[in-house]
Amino acid sequence: MSSPDGTAAPGPLPDALRDAGRTLVMGVVNVTPDSFSDGGQWFDTDVAVAHAKHLLAQGADIVDVGGESTRPGAAPVTPEEERRRILPVVEALVEAGGVVSVDTLHAATARAAVDAGALIVNDVSGGTADPEMLATVAQTGVVYILQHRRGTAATMNELAVYDDVVTEVRAELAERLAATAAAGVREEQVVLDPGLGFAKNAEHNWALLARLDELGRLGRPLLVGASRKRFLGGVVAPGLADQPMARDAASAAVSALAAAAGVWAVRVHEVTASLDATRVAAAWTAHR
């Protein structure tokens, strides 16, 4: 699937993902005790592996495994603890034939996960958290999801100040793209993520979603991660705004609209509805 400007999918992936004919669905597994979206219910290794395999059985094209919460105010985790949490899950998924993404800020964790068979590194800091990350991505040759963020988990809410969020996010992503190129990362490896909720409020998130085509002009495929995020609480049924799992239907609606806009992938907690949403978008687009 291409980006909103027709850019091809990232290169170093299996042909089945490059030729899916629709936006891909990335299922999320948080091997953490403090995730905003699921309250730590997948923290136990065996439970996390079972859940990840369930997402594959539901049809997830990719499973994104993370061992450190990156929500605002989250406590940092050492790379050693992060690897202890996620590597058994990565190894089990690879053995099961899944395409695995590792959600990490740390170059050492990224390398260990790639050595275990992960094909994608998903870095919410866009290479700013660890000075070794971009070199590691260049050396391993895997797909690199470069997300926009300002500051850290502790400071990003204070930095959600923009004159024009889309123009500024696009400019800041362009700067990070230049940094990846300077570090030796090939252009075809890179996917861009506008970073919904990361140094953005609800209005910023909606503006970025409404103007995905402008981000697509950077020439790289896009990933959208709206699933269960707080800004969706403003559109769910009254009384449910503070319940992340009550936002799954709204998340699937965003998946459909993002897919119709041509994004490469959506990152979601509940796979089935978003998979149907991307198929509907593909059928809709095919009949225009």
Salt bridges, closest charged atoms under 4 A:
ASP34 OD2 - ARG71 NH2 3.85
ASP61 OD1 - ARG22 NH2 2.92
ASP64 OD2 - ARG267 NE 2.79
GLU68 OE1 - HIS106 NE2 3.06
GLU81 OE2 - ARG84 NH2 2.78
GLU81 OE2 - ARG85 NE 2.86
ASP103 OD2 - ARG267 NH2 3.16
ASP164 OD1 - ARG211 NH1 3.42
GLU168 OE1 - ARG150 NH2 3.22
GLU172 OE1 - HIS148 NE2 2.63
GLU172 OE2 - ARG150 NH2 2.62
GLU188 OE2 - ARG186 NH2 3.26
ASP213 OD2 - ARG217 NH2 3.66
GLU214 OE1 - ARG170 NH1 3.74
GLU214 OE2 - ARG211 NE 2.68
ASP248 OD1 - ARG228 NE 2.80
ASP276 OD1 - ARG279 NH1 3.68
